Amino acid sequence: MKTRMLFTATLVVALVALTTAASIALFSAETTNPTNKFASGTLVLSNTVNSGTACLSTGGGSTDTNANGACDQLLNLTGKKPGQAGSATLKLQNVGSIAASALKLFSSACTDADAGTESYHGTGSPCGSVQLTIQQWTDNTFATPLTCIYGGGSASTCDWSDTAKTFGAYATAHTGVGNAQTIGSGVAAGASAYFTVSAQLPSTAGNPLQGRQATMDLTWHIDQ
């Protein structure tokens, strides 16, 4: 009886040892592709008038509304007489990470009104008379002309020779993004484009244009 009990205990221990060895010896293999991501880039337009502060299309924050209508004025000309002009320089930069395949320009409607700085007013239409030129330059020195975007003159250099190139004419031709004027072949990420925007009251302007003003917006737009 004693011998049988010892044999039984020994058999149980052997079975436990066999089960443990079988669990440890299982084959396995494993690979991991970690931290998979898909991140979008950005398309953000910076607008700097003269030597002012850069104005971003995001308004400096969220891109949910990536259009900023509150950048600096290009032109605020008052008290001008026939033949006088004024201008401003503009630097546009794609500060996003995606190249823009198209740079476009369009305008709001031009509005005629009495000049708020004057006490006496004619009844003429400055929108139909005030000339507009938009000159593009090669770099930030604004010394070497690249293209005459709008105005009289040659393909590369704008002048006042075409009196039909007015505020009103531009606003009529390019009323929104759908019929905007395309400028160049786009703007690479981090690259800039340089312009001078100028206006002149023609030397032939008569008394009906005294004390009057023309107002229009210029909107610069980039697409991927």
C-alpha positions in Angstrom: 0.0 0.0 0.0 2.8 2.4 0.8 4.5 1.6 -2.5 1.4 2.3 -4.6 0.8 5.7 -3.0 4.4 6.8 -3.7 4.0 5.8 -7.4 0.8 7.8 -7.7 2.4 10.9 -6.4 5.3 10.6 -8.7 3.0 10.2 -11.7 1.2 13.5 -10.9 4.4 15.4 -10.6 5.6 14.1 -14.0 2.3 15.2 -15.7 2.6 18.7 -14.2 6.1 19.0 -15.5 5.2 17.9 -19.0 2.3 20.4 -19.2 4.5 23.3 -18.1 7.2 22.4 -20.7 4.6 22.2 -23.4 3.3 25.8 -22.6 6.7 27.3 -22.7 7.7 25.7 -26.0 4.9 27.3 -28.2 6.1 28.8 -31.5 5.3 32.6 -32.2 6.1 35.5 -34.5 5.2 39.2 -34.4 5.8 42.4 -36.4 4.6 46.0 -35.8 4.2 49.0 -38.1 4.2 51.8 -35.5 2.7 55.3 -35.3 1.0 55.5 -38.7 0.0 59.1 -39.6 -1.7 61.1 -42.3 -1.2 64.8 -41.8 -2.5 67.6 -44.2 -0.4 70.6 -45.3 -1.3 74.2 -45.2 -1.9 77.0 -47.8 -1.7 80.4 -46.1 -1.3 83.8 -47.8 0.7 86.6 -46.2 0.0 90.2 -47.3 2.4 93.0 -46.4 1.7 96.6 -47.7 4.8 98.9 -47.9 6.8 98.2 -44.7 3.8 97.3 -42.6 3.0 94.2 -40.6 2.3 91.0 -42.4 -1.4 90.2 -42.6 -2.3 86.4 -42.8 -5.2 84.9 -44.6 -5.9 82.9 -41.4 -6.1 86.1 -39.4 -3.3 84.5 -37.4 -5.3 81.6 -36.1 -7.6 78.9 -37.3 -7.7 78.0 -41.0 -11.4 77.1 -40.8 -12.0 80.5 -42.5 -8.9 81.1 -44.5 -9.8 84.5 -45.9 -8.9 87.8 -44.2 -10.7 90.9 -45.4 -9.0 93.3 -42.9 -5.5 93.7 -44.3 -3.9 97.1 -44.7 -5.2 99.6 -47.4 -3.0 99.8 -50.5 -4.2 103.3 -51.4 -5.7 106.1 -49.4 -5.2 109.1 -51.7 -7.0 112.3 -51.0 -6.9 115.9 -52.3 -5.3 114.9 -55.6 -5.5 117.0 -58.7 -5.5 115.9 -62.4 -2.3 114.3 -63.4 -1.3 113.3 -59.8 -0.8 109.7 -58.8 0.0 107.6 -55.7 1.2 104.0 -55.2 2.0 101.3 -52.6 4.2 98.3 -52.7 2.9 94.8 -51.8 4.6 91.6 -50.8 2.6 88.4 -51.0 4.1 85.2 -49.6 2.9 81.6 -49.4 3.7 80.9 -45.8 2.1 77.5 -45.9 3.7 74.1 -46.7 1.8 73.4 -49.9 2.8 75.0 -53.3 0.1 77.2 -54.8 -0.5 76.4 -58.4 -2.3 79.6 -59.1 -2.2 83.2 -57.8 -5.3 85.2 -58.7 -6.6 88.7 -58.3 -10.2 90.0 -58.3 -12.1 93.0 -57.1 -15.3 94.1 -55.5 -17.5 96.5 -57.5 -16.1 100.0 -57.7 -18.2 102.6 -55.8 -18.5 106.3 -56.7 -19.1 108.7 -53.8 -18.5 112.2 -52.6 -15.1 112.5 -50.9 -15.6 112.8 -47.2 -12.6 115.2 -46.9 -14.1 117.8 -49.2 -16.9 120.3 -48.8 -17.7 120.7 -52.5 -18.5 117.9 -55.0 -19.1 117.4 -58.7 -21.3 114.6 -60.1 -18.8 112.7 -62.2 -17.8 109.1 -62.0 -14.3 108.6 -60.7 -14.6 104.8 -61.0 -14.7 105.4 -64.8 -11.9 107.8 -64.8 -9.3 107.0 -62.1 -6.6 104.9 -63.8 -5.1 101.8 -62.2 -1.8 100.0 -62.8 -0.5 96.8 -61.2 3.1 96.1 -61.8 4.9 92.9 -60.8 8.6 92.9 -59.9 11.3 90.2 -59.8 12.2 90.6 -56.1 11.9 92.7 -53.0 14.1 95.6 -54.3 11.1 96.6 -56.6 13.8 97.6 -59.1 13.4 95.1 -62.0 10.0 94.9 -63.7 8.6 91.4 -64.4 5.1 91.8 -65.7 2.5 94.6 -66.2 -0.5 92.9 -64.6 -2.8 95.8 -65.5 -2.4 99.1 -67.1 -0.9 100.7 -70.2 2.6 100.2 -71.5 4.5 97.1 -72.5 4.2 93.5 -71.3 6.8 94.0 -68.6 6.4 97.7 -67.6 3.2 99.6 -66.8 2.5 103.2 -67.6 -0.5 105.6 -67.9 -0.8 105.4 -71.7 -4.1 103.5 -71.6 -6.8 105.7 -70.1 -9.3 102.8 -70.3 -7.5 100.9 -67.6 -9.5 102.3 -64.7 -10.8 101.2 -61.3 -14.2 100.6 -62.8 -13.0 98.6 -65.8 -11.0 96.3 -63.6 -13.9 95.8 -61.2 -16.2 94.9 -64.1 -13.7 92.5 -65.7 -12.8 90.6 -62.6 -15.7 90.5 -60.2 -14.9 87.4 -58.2 -12.8 84.3 -57.9 -14.7 82.7 -60.8 -13.4 85.3 -63.3 -10.3 86.4 -61.4 -7.2 87.5 -63.2 -4.5 84.7 -63.0 -1.1 86.0 -62.3 1.9 83.8 -63.2 2.2 80.1 -62.6 1.6 80.0 -58.8 3.7 80.6 -55.7 5.8 77.8 -54.2 5.7 77.1 -50.4 7.8 79.9 -48.8 8.1 81.9 -52.0 7.0 85.5 -52.5 5.6 87.8 -55.2 6.1 91.6 -55.3 3.8 94.2 -56.7 3.3 98.0 -57.0 -0.3 99.1 -57.2 -0.8 102.7 -58.4 -3.7 105.0 -59.2 -3.8 108.3 -61.1 -6.4 111.0 -61.8 -5.9 111.6 -65.5 -4.7 115.0 -66.6 -7.8 115.4 -68.6 -10.2 115.2 -65.6 -12.8 118.0 -65.5 -14.8 119.8 -62.9 -17.4 117.0 -62.5 -14.7 115.0 -60.8 -13.9 117.5 -58.1 -14.5 116.3 -54.6 -15.3 112.8 -55.7 -13.8 109.4 -54.8 -13.7 105.9 -56.2 -13.5 102.9 -53.8 -12.8 99.2 -54.6 -11.3 96.2 -52.9 -8.5 94.1 -54.3 -8.5 90.5 -53.2 -5.5 88.2 -53.8 -6.2 84.5 -53.9 -4.1 81.3 -54.1 -5.2 77.7 -55.0 -3.3 74.5 -54.4 
